[in-house]
Amino acid sequence: MSLEFLDWRRKMIIKILKRDGRIEFFEKDKITEAIFKAAQACGGKDKILSATLADLVVKAAEAKFNDKIPTVEDIQDIVEEVLINEGHAQTAKAYILYRERRQEARNINALIGETSELFTGYLAEKDWGVKENANMQKSVNGLNNYVREHFTKKYWLYKVYPKEVREAHESGAIHLHDLGFFGPYCAGWDIRQLLTDGFGGVAGKVESHPAKHLRSFLGQLVNSTFTTQGETAGAQAWSSIDTYCAPFIRYDNMTYEQVRQCIQEFVFNINVPTRVGFQCPFSNLTFDIKVPRTLADQPVVIGGEYKEECYKDFQKEMDMFNLAFCDVMLEGDAKGRVFTFPIPTINVTKEFDWDSEVVNAFMNITCKYGIPYFANYINSDLSPEDAVSMCCRLRLDVSELRKRGGGLFGSNPLTGSIGVVTINLPRIGYLSKTEAEFMDRLKSMAILAKTSLEIKRKIVEAQSEKGLYPYSTHYLRGVKERTGEYWSNHFNTIGIVGMNEACLNFMNKDITTDEGQAFAIKVMHYLREIMVEFQKETGHNYNLEATPAEGTTYRLARLDKAQYPDIITAGEKDVYYTNSTQLPVGYTDDIMETVRLQDELQFLYTGGTVQHLYLGERIEDIEVCKKMIKKIFTVSKMPYISMTPTFSVCNEHGYIAGEHFTCPQCGAETEVYSRVVGYLRPVQNYHKGKKEEYRERVKYVIRPEQCKDVK
């Protein structure tokens, strides 16, 4: 057999790649038939000519693709070129129209099939994504949201973002959060603005005068949260709620029971599943406990009017408000269930009165349910006025905004996040041979994240101008007047997942080792440098966050395992990645060991992070709880912690301390509660990855002897 024949044989087009990914044998007759149909549409009748033109198509394809397999689209493009080059313009035009009609028919059939699969996947719970968000429950509203989100994701990925961003997300190199929502991520709103303006500001929608009474103000707060939740994907945050609400109590001469009733109505209303997907709004409230310096001498606002008194004059009423709030949260709902929202954040300062009645009340709800977050301002160079608590992770350092705005914002919480992108660190660790290669790959992924976030920012700002987010733009109108943009205070957020598995794949040592710790800290410092570089380049705020990644830890691990079967992940029954720079969930039951290993890492985040201390059951002694929190904040710089005891709820017998999947009294199935990422939900609502993480988790043990030196 001659070499010429072998070379000719090698260049022959033998197979073709179909649109659905199948590879089939190449058939020239199909090209002849397609050309002849196009010719007939123009009055042509010469099938022999069609066959001759098909031969030219095959020859051109063999020259172009050599030994590669062409796609159907590749061959069709060559057909168009041959028809035009051979002087058959009319036939070429007919062929192009034929292709377009066939494509439209395929698109319609694909859309019908895709929609049908979505309905089936949701109703039969075949897709793990049905439980991606534990705050959602299966419902017709959830079905509608599931279908809508799917097509919104397609729009972002195929109409908005460039190919390289889309491919990075779809392959699992990065994760673009909240693709199912066409808007910004999360936002903090200004209670003082609501006090002075009242609820409304959108043409054609109901409006309320500024509130004169506590009940009406809390109602406006609920309505504002509901409306802005519809315009953002994530959390809605309000700061200093106890400070701002206190004057209403004195002006209305309210009793404790009256205050408690108002707060109970507020808490029940805020937990109603009014959000898309049959969710309740994700809400966060920051409590000052004591009037902060920035508000102490500010005149109080009642009914939209400034009064003679200042907020520092209402500490007694502030205490009453906080005691009533804790009382309502401690009781739970009619079945003894915890109120998932609002998540209260408590600012712990050096002046924090650990022995006050109010602090004891917050400790009671901490010991029973683990409801609050505690913000560390004891062992830190920050003060509560410098940071605004946002959702479950995003901690915004407003001092960055002061550098841009000349102190205009103060404790003004009109900040948030435009969007979030998480980088898959384990894959980088798996693919990299040297530290330099690891850092290069990391920088490349960060640049893709920046590209997507800058595009999203432009779209959100442009659509704000066109009225797509009417309530948000009403509340942000002052920012627009000062800066020229509605969302200039909001950050571009970049996060990471799986530092522990990245260390294992890269150096075969986990994050608990000296080598793993040193490498993780080095990576964090490099990421901080990248954030500064991006800020200088774009003029926009960037932050580095330990993204909650409720579904991302599972999605990325599954994608990696499919592409790289020997990659190291967490999980035995189901795979997942350890969150951000956290320790492996089964590493230790020693709280102070965790603090030692996490202190420096968590302090390096410029966005937000939290150390959840998962406990086996409720803490019986609030003094032990207080001492542990005080100890952690005294010896570490960790910005946020939560104490998260496991508990169960029986439909008949209510609250049960600890993990009991069946009620000890009646044997009925219970709901077992723990913190899925930033909020408390039944373990039964978790997706497979989070259930596996829960199964592997070692619960922390509080050792009183570790706090014996705490006074």
N, C-alpha and C positions, 0 to 999 in steps of 0.2 A: 504493500500500500504506500503510495507516494506521499511525500511531505506536503505537496500542494493540495492533495485531496484531504489530508488531515486538517490542514489550515482552513480549507473551504468548509469542511464539516464543523470545525470549531466555531466558525463565524455564522453558521446557519441559525436562524431564529426557530427554536424548537418549542419553547414554552413561553407563556405569557402570564403576567400577574394580574388577577382579576381585582375588581374594586373591593370585594369583601375579604381580600387577603389570600384567596385560594390560588394555587398555581396549576394551570391547565396546559394541555398541548396547544400549540399555535396552529390556527387553521386559516390559510390564505383565502379560502372560498368565502369566508365571512366578510372579508374586506371587499372582494369582488361584488358580493350581494349588496353591501352598503353603498358602494359607489354607483351601482346600477339603479338602486332605488332613488338616489339623489338625481341621477341623470333623467330618470323617468319623470320626476317632478318638473323637469324643465323641457319635457318633450323628447328626450333622447330614447333610442331603442337599441343601441349597439352594445350588446353584452360582451362581445369579444374585446371591444375597446376597454370596457370596464375591467376585464381580466388582465389586459396589457398594463393598464394603470396600476392594478393591484401588484403586478410583478415589480413595477418601479418602486412601489411603497415598500415591498419586502427587501429589495436591494438597498434602499436608503436606510432601512431599519438595521440591516445586517452591518452596514458600514458604520452606523452611529453607535450601536450597542455592543458590537463585537461579541464577546462571550457572556454579556450580561443579559438578565431577563427584563424585557421592557414591560411597562404597564399598559393597560388598555388605553389610557389617556395618551401615553407616548405614541402609540400606533395611530390613534385618531389625529393627533397633531401632524404627523407625517403625511397622512392622507390629505389633509387640507393643503399642506405645502406642495405636494405633487400635483394636485388638481390645479392650483394657481400657476405653478411653474410650467405646466403643460398647456396652458391657455384655456382651461375649462373653468372660467370665473363663475359662470352661472351655476354650474354643477357644484362648485366649491361653496357658493352661497347657500344652495339648497342643502348641502351636506352639513354646513354649520348650523342651519336652522333645525335640521334633523337631530343633531347632537343636543341642541338646547332643549328640544321637546322631550327627548329621551331622558335628559338630566332632570327636567321638571317632574316627569313621571316617576323617576327613581326617588326624587326628593319627597314627593307626596307619599309614596309607598313606605319610604323609610320613616317619615314623620308619623304615619299611622302605626307602623310597627313599633316605633320607639315609645309612643304614647301608650300603646297597649301594654308593652312590657313594664312601663313605669307603674301603671295601675296594678298589674299583677304582682310586681315586686313589692309594692307597698302593702296591698291587701293580704298577701300570703306571707309577708315579712321575709321574703327571700333575700333582700338586700340589707346588709348590716347597717347601711346608712339610715335606715328607718329609726334606729336607736342611737344614731351618732350623737344627738343632743339629748341628755337625760332630762332636760327641762320640758321636752315635748312628750305628749302622749298620743297614742294612736287614736285618730278621730277623722271625721270628714274634713275638718279644717286642716288637720295635719296632712291628709292626702292632697288637698288642693295646694298646700304649701310645698310639698314634696315634688309635685309635678312642675309647679311654677319655678322653683329653685333650679331644677334641672335645665330648663331652657334659658334662664338668666345666666347660668354658668356658661352655657354654649355661647351666649352673646359676648360675654366678657372675653372668653378664650379665643373665639374665632372672628369677632368683629372689632374688638377693641385692642387687645394686646398683640404685640408682634409674635411671630412664629417661635422665636427662641424662648420667650417667656412662657408661651403655651406649652411647648414641648418640655420645658423644665418642670412645670407643674404636673403635667400628665404623666411624665416618667417617674416623678417622685423625688427629683433633685431638690425642689423647693415645694412649699405648700402655700398657695394664695388663699387666705382665709375669707370666708363669707362671700364667695363667688355667687351664691344664690341670691344675693341682695344687691340692688343697684343703688348703693349709697355709702356713706361713711360708716366707720366702725362704732366708736363709742363717744360719749359726750358728757361733760359736766355743765350744769346749768346754775344760774345765779338766783338764789332764793330772794335776795333783796330786790332784784328786778321784778320778780313775781309779786312781791309785797307792794311795790310802788305802781306797777302797771296793771295788775290783775291778769286774769287768764284771757287769751285771745290774740288779736293782732292779725288775723287772717280774714280777708274779705269774704263775705258770704257765710262765715261760720260763727257759731255762738260765741259771745263774749261776756265776761264778767267784770264788774267793777272790782277794784282792789278790796281784799277781804277785810272785814271789820271784826270777825270773830274766829276763834280757833277752828271750829268745825268747818266753816266755809273755806278757810285758808288751806286746811289739810285736804279738803275736797278739790281745791284748785291745784294743789300739788299732785294729787292722783291724776287729774285730767291732763296736766302738763306732761307728766311721765308717760301716760298712755299715748299722747299725740307725738311727742318726740321719739318715743320708741318705734313708732311707725315709720320714722324717717332715718333711723340708724339701726345698724345690725346688732350692736352690743349693748353694754350697760348704760344706764342713765344715773348720774350721780348728783347729789345735792349735799352741800357742805353746811356745817354749823346749824343744823336744824333745831337743836335744843336752844341755842342762843336766840334765834329769830322767832321761835314760837313762844318763848317765855312771857313776853309782855301781854299777849292776848289773855293769858290766864288772869292776870291782875285786873286788866281793863274790864273783863267780863265777870270779875269776882267769882271765879269758878272754884268748886270744891274738888277734892282729889277724885271722887267718883265721876264727876262730870268730865274731868280731864281724861281719866281712864277710858270712859265711854267714847270720847272723840278719837282717841288713839286706836282703840279697838276697831272702830269703823274704818279708820284709815288703813290699818294693817290688813284687815280682811279684804278691803277693796283692792289694795295693791297686789294681792295674791290671786285675784280672779284671772283665769286664763283668757285674756282679751287679745293677746298678741297673736300674730300669724303662727300657724302650726299648733294652735291650742296651748300656747305657753302663757305664763304670767310674765309681765315685764321684768327684766333683770335690773333691779334697782339697788343703789348703794347710798347710804346716809352716813355722813360723818358727824360724830358727836364731840362737842368740845369739853363737856363736863363742867369746866370753868370757862367763863367768858374770856376769849382770847384778846390779847393786847390790841389787835387791829380793829376790834369791834367795841372794846370797852367804852370808849368815849363817843361812839357814834350815836346820834339820836335814833330812838326806836321809830318804827314805821307801823302805823295802824290805819287801816282804811285808805292807804295811799298817802297819808299825811305824816309829816315829821312831828314828833311830840317833844316835850321839854326833857323828859327823862332819857337817860342813856342806857345801853344794854347792861352795863356793869351794875345797874340798880336792880336787876331782876334775877339774882342768883337763887333766891328762895323758890321762885316760880320755875326756874330752870331745873332745879332739883326735883320739883314735883313732876315736871314733864318727863324727866328721865326715869324716875321711879315708876311712873304709870306705864311708860313704854316697856320697861323690863318686866313688869307684872303681866302685861298682855302677852309678851313673847314667851314668858315662862309657862303660862297656862296652855298655850298652843290652841289648836282648833277644837271643835266639838268632840273629836275622836282622840285628842291628845297628840295629834301630829304637830311637828314643828312648822313654824312659818318660814318658808324658804327665803322669802324676801320681806322687807328690805334687809340687805346685809349691813349691819352697823359696823363702822370703823371707829375705834376708840383711840384718840391721840394720847399717848403716855409720855408725859414730860417729866422733867426733874422736879417740878412742883406738884406732880400728881399726888392727890390725897388718897393713899392706899386704904386708909381706914374709914373713909366716908361711907355713909349709907348708900349713896348712889353707886360708888365703885363696888360695894358688896352686892348690889342688885345686878350689875352687869356680870359679876363673877358667878352669880347663881345661874344665869342663863348660859354662861360659858361652861360651867361644870355639868349641867344637865344635857344641853344640846350642842354646845360648841358654836354658837351663833356668831359672836363678834370676831372681827379682825382687830389686832392690836398693832398700832403703828409706833415704832421705836424712835422717840426723840430724847431719850435719856443719854445714850452713848453715841451721839451723832452731832455733827456740826449744823444740822438743820433744825428748824423750829416748825411747829404746826402751821404757821402762816406761810411757810415756804413751799409746802407740798400739798397737792390736792389729791385725795384718794379717788381713784377711778376704777370701777368694776372690781374684778377679782385679782387683777394683776397690775394694771397700768398705774404707776406712781409718777405723777408729773411734777418735775422740779420746776416750779414757776420762776425760780431765779434765772433760768435760761430766757424766759420771756421778758423779765425785767431788763436784761441786757439789750434786748431788741426794742422794748417799748418804753424805756425810761421810767420804770416804776409805776406805769399807768394801771397795771393789773392788780397789784397787791395780792389780796387773798381772793380776788375775783376768779371764779372757777369756770370761766367760759373757755375751756380747753378740752382736749380729747385726742382722738386718733382717727386719721383719715382711713387707714387700712393697716393690715398686718400681714407680713410674709414670714414664714418660718423656714429656716435652712436645715436640711437633712444632714446632720453631722456624721452619723454612722457610715453613710455611703462615701463621704469624703475620706473618712478614716480607712475604709476598705480599699478604695481605689488608689490611695496615695502611698508612695514608697519612701518618701523623705518628708521631713518637716516643711521644707520649702515648697514642695508640691502640695502638701496639705493646705498651707496658707494661700497659695496661688488659687487653688480650687475654691477655697472659702471666699476669697475676694471676688472671684468670678460670679459666684452665686449671690453675693451681696450686691453686686452691680446689677444683676437681673432683678433682684428685689427692689432696688432703687428705681430701675426703669419702670417696673409695674406700678410702684407707688406714685411716682411723678405723673404718670399717665392718669391714674385714678384721681389724683388731686385736681388735675386740669378738668377732668370730666365733672367731678362733683362741684367744683367752683362754677363751671359753665352752666350746669343744670340748675344750680342755685339761682343764678341770674335769670333763668327762664321759669322759675317758680316751681321746681320739682320738690323742694323741701320748704314749704311755706312757713311752718312753725319754727323750724331751725333758723331760717334766715331772719325771721322776726326777732328772735332772741339774740341773734348775732349781728344785728344791724349796727350796734355801736362799734364792734370790731371792724366791720366794713368801713365805717366812717373814718376810723383812725388809720387803718392799714391799706385800704383799697380792696381787701378780699375778706369774704365771710369766714373762711376757714384757715386764716393765717396763723392762728394760735394752735392749731391742731397738728399733731405729730405724724410723721411717717414712721411706722413701727416695724422693726425687724427683730425676729426672735430666732431661737435655736431649739432643737430637740435632740436628745440622745447623746449628750456629751459622754456619758458612761460607756455606751456601746461604741462610740467613736474611739475612745481610748483602747477598748478591748480589740477592736479591729485594726487599729493603727500600731499599737505597741504591745498588745497582748497583756495589758495591765489595766485594771479598772480605775475608776475615779477615786476610790478610797485609798489607793497607794500613794506614796510620796511622789512617784513619777507621774501618776495620773493627775494628782492635784496640781503639780507644777505645770504640766502641759495645759490643763484646763484653764488655769489662771492666765497663762501666756496667750491662749486663744482669745480669752475675754478681753485682755488689754488690746490685742490687735483689732478686735471688732469695735472697741470703743474708738480707736484711732480712725477706723473706717467711717464711723458715724460722724465724727468731727469733719472728716474730709468731705463727706456728702453734704453736710450743712454748709460748709464754705462754698462748695460747688453750686448748690441749688438755691441757697438762701432760705431753705425750709428747715423746720425742726425735725430731727431724727432722734429716736431713742431705741435702746437695746433692751429687749424685754424677755423674760422667761414666759413665753406664751403659754396659756393654759393647755392648748393643743388637745382638747378632749377627744376628738376623733382623729387628729393628725398623727398621734403616736402609733395608732393602729394602722391607719392607711399607709403611711410611709414604710412601716415594717413589713406589711404584706407585699407591697410593690417591690421592695428590696429583696425579699426572700424569693419572689418569683423570678427576678432577674439574676440574682446572685445567691444560689442555694446554700453556699457555705458561709454567707455573711452571719455575723454574730448578732442576735437580737435578745431581748428579754422574753420570758414566757415559754412555757412548755406545751400546754394544750393549744393556746393561741398566742401569736407573736405580738409584741408591742415594743416601743422604745421608752426608756426612762425619760421622764419629763425634764426638759432643759438641762441644767447642771446638777440635778438632784442625785442623791445616792440611790443605789439599787434598793427597791422597796423592801427587800428581805434582809438587808445588811445588818441592822442593829435595832435593839429595843431601848438603847441608851440615848436619851434626849441630848445630854451634854456632849456626847461623842458626835452626834449629828451637827450640833451647833459648831463644834470645833472644825469640822470638815466643810461646813457650808458657809461659815461666816464671811470669809474673804470673797468667795464666789458670788454670793448674793449681793454683797455690797457693790459689786462692779456693774450691776445692771443699772442703766440710766432710765429705764422705763418702769418696770415693775416686776416684783417677785414676791413670793410668800412661802414661808416654811410651814406646811401643815403638819401638826404633831398628832398623828392618829393614835387614839387611845382605845383600849379594849372595852371600857365602859365609863360611866359617869365618874367624876371626881367628887368624892363625898365631902371633902373639907375645902371650903373656899380659900382658907388661909394657905393651904398647900398650893392651890392654883395660883394665888397671888404671888407667892414666893418664887414659884417656878418662872412666871412671866418676868418678874423683877430681876431674877438671876440672869435670865437670857439677855435681857436688855442692858444689864449692867456690864456683862463680860463680853458682849458681842456688838457688832454694828448691823446685825440683820435688820432690815427695814420693816418687815411684816412677819407676824406669826399668827397662827390660829391653833387653839386647842380643839381637837375634833374627836370627842368620845363617840364610840359606836352605840347606837340604841335601836330599839325595835318598837313597832306600834301594832297592837292588835286592834282589830275593828271593834271588838267587844270590850277588851280590858285596857285599852289605851297604851300609855308609855310603859316600856320595859327596858331596864338598863341592860346594855350589852347586846351581843349578837344572838338572836333567837329567831330562826326562820319559821318556827312554829311556836305558838303561845304556850308557856309552861302551865297555864291554868286550864285552857280549853282545848289545846291541840290544834287550833285553827292556824292557817297560814298567816304570817305577819309581813309587814314591810320593814326591812332592815335598812337603816339610814347611815350614810357616811358622806363625806365630801367628795363629789366626783372630780371636780377640779377646784372651783371656787365657791361652790354652793352645795347645800345638802339635798340629796335626792335618794330615793330607795335604790338599793343595789340591784334590785330586779329590773330597774329601768336602764341599767348600763348596757352598752354594747359589749361584744365579745372580748375586745381588747381590754376594756376597763374592768370587766368581770375577772379576767385572768390576773390583772394587776392587783385587784382586791384580794384574790385568792392567795397570791404570793406574798402579800404585805405582812410584815411583822409589826404588831402593835407596840407602841412605845409604853414603857413602864415609868411612872413618876416615882422617883426615889427621893424621899424627903431628906435623906442625909446629904444629898447634893446641894440642898438649899439651906443647910443649917447656919451658914455664915450670913444669910440674908436677914437684915433687920427690918 
